[in-house]
Amino acid sequence: MSNRRESGTLDREKIRANLLSVEHGTILGPFRLRKDGTQIGHRSIIIQWQHGKKEIVWPQKMRTARPVIP
């Protein structure tokens, strides 16, 4: 994500305005900011190691395995 390039400038206020105005795609999912600069839109995942393999157990729509409760 290169906001300097998307904003067309090195001006900090214009870069900030660009960051606040759009949703950015990242390898971790969508990234957005509130007007106060607080991050929103990022989705966390919960993983478990199961049988030597890393599995996503939450959120359900990304799940690669059911959670194992010891």
VEXKE-629725 format. One record per atom (N, C-alpha, C): residue number from 1; atom name; x, y, z. Coordinates in nm, 2 decimals. Example, Ala and Ser with C-alpha at 12.3 -4.5 7.8 and 13.67 -1.06 7.14 Angstrom:
// VEXKE-629725
<tordo logu="1" paro="N" xx="1.32" yy="-0.57" zz="0.78"/>
<tordo logu="1" paro="CA" xx="1.23" yy="-0.45" zz="0.78"/>
<tordo logu="1" paro="C" xx="1.32" yy="-0.33" zz="0.78"/>
<tordo logu="2" paro="N" xx="1.28" yy="-0.22" zz="0.71"/>
<tordo logu="2" paro="CA" xx="1.37" yy="-0.11" zz="0.71"/>
<tordo logu="2" paro="C" xx="1.29" yy="0.00" zz="0.79"/>
//
This chain:
// VEXKE-629725
<tordo logu="1" paro="N" xx="0.09" yy="-0.12" zz="0.00"/>
<tordo logu="1" paro="CA" xx="0.00" yy="0.00" zz="0.00"/>
<tordo logu="1" paro="C" xx="0.09" yy="0.12" zz="0.00"/>
<tordo logu="2" paro="N" xx="0.09" yy="0.20" zz="-0.11"/>
<tordo logu="2" paro="CA" xx="0.17" yy="0.32" zz="-0.12"/>
<tordo logu="2" paro="C" xx="0.07" yy="0.44" zz="-0.12"/>
<tordo logu="3" paro="N" xx="0.05" yy="0.50" zz="-0.01"/>
<tordo logu="3" paro="CA" xx="-0.05" yy="0.61" zz="-0.01"/>
<tordo logu="3" paro="C" xx="0.01" yy="0.74" zz="-0.07"/>
<tordo logu="4" paro="N" xx="0.15" yy="0.75" zz="-0.06"/>
<tordo logu="4" paro="CA" xx="0.21" yy="0.86" zz="-0.13"/>
<tordo logu="4" paro="C" xx="0.18" yy="0.86" zz="-0.28"/>
<tordo logu="5" paro="N" xx="0.19" yy="0.74" zz="-0.34"/>
<tordo logu="5" paro="CA" xx="0.16" yy="0.72" zz="-0.48"/>
<tordo logu="5" paro="C" xx="0.01" yy="0.75" zz="-0.51"/>
<tordo logu="6" paro="N" xx="-0.08" yy="0.69" zz="-0.42"/>
<tordo logu="6" paro="CA" xx="-0.22" yy="0.71" zz="-0.45"/>
<tordo logu="6" paro="C" xx="-0.26" yy="0.85" zz="-0.43"/>
<tordo logu="7" paro="N" xx="-0.20" yy="0.92" zz="-0.34"/>
<tordo logu="7" paro="CA" xx="-0.23" yy="1.06" zz="-0.31"/>
<tordo logu="7" paro="C" xx="-0.17" yy="1.16" zz="-0.41"/>
<tordo logu="8" paro="N" xx="-0.06" yy="1.11" zz="-0.48"/>
<tordo logu="8" paro="CA" xx="0.01" yy="1.19" zz="-0.58"/>
<tordo logu="8" paro="C" xx="0.09" yy="1.30" zz="-0.52"/>
<tordo logu="9" paro="N" xx="0.13" yy="1.29" zz="-0.39"/>
<tordo logu="9" paro="CA" xx="0.20" yy="1.39" zz="-0.32"/>
<tordo logu="9" paro="C" xx="0.28" yy="1.34" zz="-0.20"/>
<tordo logu="10" paro="N" xx="0.37" yy="1.42" zz="-0.15"/>
<tordo logu="10" paro="CA" xx="0.43" yy="1.39" zz="-0.02"/>
<tordo logu="10" paro="C" xx="0.37" yy="1.47" zz="0.09"/>
<tordo logu="11" paro="N" xx="0.27" yy="1.55" zz="0.06"/>
<tordo logu="11" paro="CA" xx="0.20" yy="1.63" zz="0.16"/>
<tordo logu="11" paro="C" xx="0.13" yy="1.54" zz="0.27"/>
<tordo logu="12" paro="N" xx="0.17" yy="1.55" zz="0.39"/>
<tordo logu="12" paro="CA" xx="0.11" yy="1.46" zz="0.50"/>
<tordo logu="12" paro="C" xx="-0.04" yy="1.47" zz="0.51"/>
<tordo logu="13" paro="N" xx="-0.09" yy="1.59" zz="0.50"/>
<tordo logu="13" paro="CA" xx="-0.24" yy="1.61" zz="0.52"/>
<tordo logu="13" paro="C" xx="-0.31" yy="1.54" zz="0.40"/>
<tordo logu="14" paro="N" xx="-0.26" yy="1.55" zz="0.28"/>
<tordo logu="14" paro="CA" xx="-0.32" yy="1.49" zz="0.17"/>
<tordo logu="14" paro="C" xx="-0.31" yy="1.33" zz="0.18"/>
<tordo logu="15" paro="N" xx="-0.20" yy="1.28" zz="0.22"/>
<tordo logu="15" paro="CA" xx="-0.18" yy="1.14" zz="0.25"/>
<tordo logu="15" paro="C" xx="-0.28" yy="1.09" zz="0.35"/>
<tordo logu="16" paro="N" xx="-0.29" yy="1.17" zz="0.46"/>
<tordo logu="16" paro="CA" xx="-0.39" yy="1.13" zz="0.57"/>
<tordo logu="16" paro="C" xx="-0.53" yy="1.13" zz="0.52"/>
<tordo logu="17" paro="N" xx="-0.57" yy="1.23" zz="0.44"/>
<tordo logu="17" paro="CA" xx="-0.70" yy="1.24" zz="0.38"/>
<tordo logu="17" paro="C" xx="-0.73" yy="1.12" zz="0.29"/>
<tordo logu="18" paro="N" xx="-0.63" yy="1.07" zz="0.22"/>
<tordo logu="18" paro="CA" xx="-0.64" yy="0.95" zz="0.14"/>
<tordo logu="18" paro="C" xx="-0.66" yy="0.83" zz="0.22"/>
<tordo logu="19" paro="N" xx="-0.59" yy="0.82" zz="0.33"/>
<tordo logu="19" paro="CA" xx="-0.60" yy="0.70" zz="0.42"/>
<tordo logu="19" paro="C" xx="-0.74" yy="0.70" zz="0.48"/>
<tordo logu="20" paro="N" xx="-0.79" yy="0.81" zz="0.52"/>
<tordo logu="20" paro="CA" xx="-0.92" yy="0.82" zz="0.58"/>
<tordo logu="20" paro="C" xx="-1.04" yy="0.80" zz="0.48"/>
<tordo logu="21" paro="N" xx="-1.01" yy="0.82" zz="0.36"/>
<tordo logu="21" paro="CA" xx="-1.13" yy="0.82" zz="0.26"/>
<tordo logu="21" paro="C" xx="-1.15" yy="0.68" zz="0.19"/>
<tordo logu="22" paro="N" xx="-1.06" yy="0.59" zz="0.20"/>
<tordo logu="22" paro="CA" xx="-1.08" yy="0.47" zz="0.12"/>
<tordo logu="22" paro="C" xx="-1.05" yy="0.35" zz="0.21"/>
<tordo logu="23" paro="N" xx="-1.10" yy="0.23" zz="0.16"/>
<tordo logu="23" paro="CA" xx="-1.06" yy="0.10" zz="0.22"/>
<tordo logu="23" paro="C" xx="-0.94" yy="0.05" zz="0.14"/>
<tordo logu="24" paro="N" xx="-0.84" yy="0.00" zz="0.21"/>
<tordo logu="24" paro="CA" xx="-0.72" yy="-0.05" zz="0.14"/>
<tordo logu="24" paro="C" xx="-0.72" yy="-0.20" zz="0.16"/>
<tordo logu="25" paro="N" xx="-0.69" yy="-0.27" zz="0.05"/>
<tordo logu="25" paro="CA" xx="-0.67" yy="-0.42" zz="0.06"/>
<tordo logu="25" paro="C" xx="-0.53" yy="-0.45" zz="0.10"/>
<tordo logu="26" paro="N" xx="-0.52" yy="-0.54" zz="0.20"/>
<tordo logu="26" paro="CA" xx="-0.39" yy="-0.59" zz="0.25"/>
<tordo logu="26" paro="C" xx="-0.39" yy="-0.74" zz="0.25"/>
<tordo logu="27" paro="N" xx="-0.28" yy="-0.80" zz="0.28"/>
<tordo logu="27" paro="CA" xx="-0.28" yy="-0.95" zz="0.29"/>
<tordo logu="27" paro="C" xx="-0.35" yy="-1.00" zz="0.41"/>
<tordo logu="28" paro="N" xx="-0.38" yy="-0.91" zz="0.50"/>
<tordo logu="28" paro="CA" xx="-0.46" yy="-0.95" zz="0.62"/>
<tordo logu="28" paro="C" xx="-0.61" yy="-0.91" zz="0.60"/>
<tordo logu="29" paro="N" xx="-0.65" yy="-0.86" zz="0.49"/>
<tordo logu="29" paro="CA" xx="-0.79" yy="-0.83" zz="0.47"/>
<tordo logu="29" paro="C" xx="-0.80" yy="-0.68" zz="0.46"/>
<tordo logu="30" paro="N" xx="-0.92" yy="-0.63" zz="0.46"/>
<tordo logu="30" paro="CA" xx="-0.95" yy="-0.48" zz="0.44"/>
<tordo logu="30" paro="C" xx="-0.89" yy="-0.40" zz="0.56"/>
<tordo logu="31" paro="N" xx="-0.85" yy="-0.28" zz="0.52"/>
<tordo logu="31" paro="CA" xx="-0.80" yy="-0.19" zz="0.62"/>
<tordo logu="31" paro="C" xx="-0.86" yy="-0.05" zz="0.60"/>
<tordo logu="32" paro="N" xx="-0.92" yy="0.00" zz="0.71"/>
<tordo logu="32" paro="CA" xx="-0.98" yy="0.14" zz="0.70"/>
<tordo logu="32" paro="C" xx="-0.94" yy="0.21" zz="0.83"/>
<tordo logu="33" paro="N" xx="-0.96" yy="0.34" zz="0.82"/>
<tordo logu="33" paro="CA" xx="-0.94" yy="0.43" zz="0.94"/>
<tordo logu="33" paro="C" xx="-1.06" yy="0.51" zz="0.97"/>
<tordo logu="34" paro="N" xx="-1.09" yy="0.54" zz="1.09"/>
<tordo logu="34" paro="CA" xx="-1.19" yy="0.63" zz="1.13"/>
<tordo logu="34" paro="C" xx="-1.13" yy="0.77" zz="1.12"/>
<tordo logu="35" paro="N" xx="-1.21" yy="0.87" zz="1.13"/>
<tordo logu="35" paro="CA" xx="-1.17" yy="1.01" zz="1.11"/>
<tordo logu="35" paro="C" xx="-1.06" yy="1.05" zz="1.22"/>
<tordo logu="36" paro="N" xx="-1.07" yy="0.98" zz="1.34"/>
<tordo logu="36" paro="CA" xx="-0.97" yy="1.01" zz="1.44"/>
<tordo logu="36" paro="C" xx="-0.84" yy="0.93" zz="1.42"/>
<tordo logu="37" paro="N" xx="-0.83" yy="0.85" zz="1.31"/>
<tordo logu="37" paro="CA" xx="-0.71" yy="0.77" zz="1.29"/>
<tordo logu="37" paro="C" xx="-0.71" yy="0.63" zz="1.35"/>
<tordo logu="38" paro="N" xx="-0.82" yy="0.60" zz="1.42"/>
<tordo logu="38" paro="CA" xx="-0.83" yy="0.47" zz="1.48"/>
<tordo logu="38" paro="C" xx="-0.85" yy="0.36" zz="1.37"/>
<tordo logu="39" paro="N" xx="-0.78" yy="0.25" zz="1.37"/>
<tordo logu="39" paro="CA" xx="-0.80" yy="0.15" zz="1.27"/>
<tordo logu="39" paro="C" xx="-0.93" yy="0.07" zz="1.29"/>
<tordo logu="40" paro="N" xx="-1.00" yy="0.05" zz="1.18"/>
<tordo logu="40" paro="CA" xx="-1.12" yy="-0.04" zz="1.18"/>
<tordo logu="40" paro="C" xx="-1.11" yy="-0.12" zz="1.05"/>
<tordo logu="41" paro="N" xx="-1.19" yy="-0.22" zz="1.04"/>
<tordo logu="41" paro="CA" xx="-1.20" yy="-0.30" zz="0.92"/>
<tordo logu="41" paro="C" xx="-1.10" yy="-0.41" zz="0.91"/>
<tordo logu="42" paro="N" xx="-1.00" yy="-0.41" zz="1.00"/>
<tordo logu="42" paro="CA" xx="-0.91" yy="-0.52" zz="1.00"/>
<tordo logu="42" paro="C" xx="-0.98" yy="-0.64" zz="1.07"/>
<tordo logu="43" paro="N" xx="-0.97" yy="-0.76" zz="1.01"/>
<tordo logu="43" paro="CA" xx="-1.03" yy="-0.88" zz="1.06"/>
<tordo logu="43" paro="C" xx="-0.92" yy="-0.97" zz="1.12"/>
<tordo logu="44" paro="N" xx="-0.94" yy="-1.00" zz="1.24"/>
<tordo logu="44" paro="CA" xx="-0.84" yy="-1.09" zz="1.31"/>
<tordo logu="44" paro="C" xx="-0.89" yy="-1.24" zz="1.29"/>
<tordo logu="45" paro="N" xx="-0.79" yy="-1.33" zz="1.30"/>
<tordo logu="45" paro="CA" xx="-0.82" yy="-1.47" zz="1.29"/>
<tordo logu="45" paro="C" xx="-0.77" yy="-1.54" zz="1.42"/>
<tordo logu="46" paro="N" xx="-0.82" yy="-1.65" zz="1.45"/>
<tordo logu="46" paro="CA" xx="-0.77" yy="-1.74" zz="1.56"/>
<tordo logu="46" paro="C" xx="-0.73" yy="-1.87" zz="1.50"/>
<tordo logu="47" paro="N" xx="-0.61" yy="-1.91" zz="1.53"/>
<tordo logu="47" paro="CA" xx="-0.55" yy="-2.03" zz="1.48"/>
<tordo logu="47" paro="C" xx="-0.52" yy="-2.13" zz="1.59"/>
<tordo logu="48" paro="N" xx="-0.52" yy="-2.26" zz="1.55"/>
<tordo logu="48" paro="CA" xx="-0.47" yy="-2.36" zz="1.64"/>
<tordo logu="48" paro="C" xx="-0.38" yy="-2.45" zz="1.57"/>
<tordo logu="49" paro="N" xx="-0.28" yy="-2.50" zz="1.64"/>
<tordo logu="49" paro="CA" xx="-0.19" yy="-2.61" zz="1.58"/>
<tordo logu="49" paro="C" xx="-0.27" yy="-2.74" zz="1.60"/>
<tordo logu="50" paro="N" xx="-0.30" yy="-2.81" zz="1.49"/>
<tordo logu="50" paro="CA" xx="-0.37" yy="-2.93" zz="1.50"/>
<tordo logu="50" paro="C" xx="-0.29" yy="-3.04" zz="1.42"/>
<tordo logu="51" paro="N" xx="-0.24" yy="-3.14" zz="1.48"/>
<tordo logu="51" paro="CA" xx="-0.17" yy="-3.25" zz="1.41"/>
<tordo logu="51" paro="C" xx="-0.05" yy="-3.19" zz="1.33"/>
<tordo logu="52" paro="N" xx="0.02" yy="-3.09" zz="1.39"/>
<tordo logu="52" paro="CA" xx="0.14" yy="-3.03" zz="1.33"/>
<tordo logu="52" paro="C" xx="0.11" yy="-2.94" zz="1.22"/>
<tordo logu="53" paro="N" xx="-0.02" yy="-2.90" zz="1.20"/>
<tordo logu="53" paro="CA" xx="-0.06" yy="-2.81" zz="1.09"/>
<tordo logu="53" paro="C" xx="-0.14" yy="-2.69" zz="1.15"/>
<tordo logu="54" paro="N" xx="-0.11" yy="-2.57" zz="1.10"/>
<tordo logu="54" paro="CA" xx="-0.17" yy="-2.45" zz="1.15"/>
<tordo logu="54" paro="C" xx="-0.31" yy="-2.44" zz="1.08"/>
<tordo logu="55" paro="N" xx="-0.42" yy="-2.43" zz="1.17"/>
<tordo logu="55" paro="CA" xx="-0.56" yy="-2.43" zz="1.12"/>
<tordo logu="55" paro="C" xx="-0.63" yy="-2.30" zz="1.16"/>
<tordo logu="56" paro="N" xx="-0.70" yy="-2.24" zz="1.08"/>
<tordo logu="56" paro="CA" xx="-0.79" yy="-2.13" zz="1.11"/>
<tordo logu="56" paro="C" xx="-0.92" yy="-2.19" zz="1.17"/>
<tordo logu="57" paro="N" xx="-0.95" yy="-2.14" zz="1.30"/>
<tordo logu="57" paro="CA" xx="-1.07" yy="-2.19" zz="1.36"/>
<tordo logu="57" paro="C" xx="-1.17" yy="-2.08" zz="1.38"/>
<tordo logu="58" paro="N" xx="-1.13" yy="-1.96" zz="1.36"/>
<tordo logu="58" paro="CA" xx="-1.23" yy="-1.85" zz="1.36"/>
<tordo logu="58" paro="C" xx="-1.17" yy="-1.73" zz="1.28"/>
<tordo logu="59" paro="N" xx="-1.25" yy="-1.66" zz="1.21"/>
<tordo logu="59" paro="CA" xx="-1.39" yy="-1.66" zz="1.19"/>
<tordo logu="59" paro="C" xx="-1.44" yy="-1.78" zz="1.11"/>
<tordo logu="60" paro="N" xx="-1.57" yy="-1.82" zz="1.14"/>
<tordo logu="60" paro="CA" xx="-1.62" yy="-1.94" zz="1.08"/>
<tordo logu="60" paro="C" xx="-1.61" yy="-1.94" zz="0.93"/>
<tordo logu="61" paro="N" xx="-1.63" yy="-1.83" zz="0.86"/>
<tordo logu="61" paro="CA" xx="-1.63" yy="-1.83" zz="0.71"/>
<tordo logu="61" paro="C" xx="-1.49" yy="-1.85" zz="0.66"/>
<tordo logu="62" paro="N" xx="-1.39" yy="-1.84" zz="0.74"/>
<tordo logu="62" paro="CA" xx="-1.25" yy="-1.87" zz="0.69"/>
<tordo logu="62" paro="C" xx="-1.20" yy="-2.00" zz="0.75"/>
<tordo logu="63" paro="N" xx="-1.28" yy="-2.06" zz="0.83"/>
<tordo logu="63" paro="CA" xx="-1.24" yy="-2.18" zz="0.90"/>
<tordo logu="63" paro="C" xx="-1.18" yy="-2.29" zz="0.81"/>
<tordo logu="64" paro="N" xx="-1.06" yy="-2.34" zz="0.85"/>
<tordo logu="64" paro="CA" xx="-1.01" yy="-2.46" zz="0.78"/>
<tordo logu="64" paro="C" xx="-1.02" yy="-2.59" zz="0.86"/>
<tordo logu="65" paro="N" xx="-1.06" yy="-2.57" zz="0.99"/>
<tordo logu="65" paro="CA" xx="-1.08" yy="-2.68" zz="1.08"/>
<tordo logu="65" paro="C" xx="-1.17" yy="-2.64" zz="1.20"/>
<tordo logu="66" paro="N" xx="-1.24" yy="-2.73" zz="1.26"/>
<tordo logu="66" paro="CA" xx="-1.32" yy="-2.70" zz="1.38"/>
<tordo logu="66" paro="C" xx="-1.22" yy="-2.68" zz="1.50"/>
<tordo logu="67" paro="N" xx="-1.25" yy="-2.59" zz="1.59"/>
<tordo logu="67" paro="CA" xx="-1.16" yy="-2.58" zz="1.71"/>
<tordo logu="67" paro="C" xx="-1.16" yy="-2.71" zz="1.79"/>
<tordo logu="68" paro="N" xx="-1.05" yy="-2.73" zz="1.85"/>
<tordo logu="68" paro="CA" xx="-1.03" yy="-2.85" zz="1.94"/>
<tordo logu="68" paro="C" xx="-1.02" yy="-2.79" zz="2.08"/>
<tordo logu="69" paro="N" xx="-1.12" yy="-2.83" zz="2.16"/>
<tordo logu="69" paro="CA" xx="-1.12" yy="-2.79" zz="2.30"/>
<tordo logu="69" paro="C" xx="-1.06" yy="-2.90" zz="2.39"/>
<tordo logu="70" paro="N" xx="-0.95" yy="-2.87" zz="2.46"/>
<tordo logu="70" paro="CA" xx="-0.89" yy="-2.98" zz="2.54"/>
<tordo logu="70" paro="C" xx="-0.98" yy="-3.03" zz="2.65"/>
//
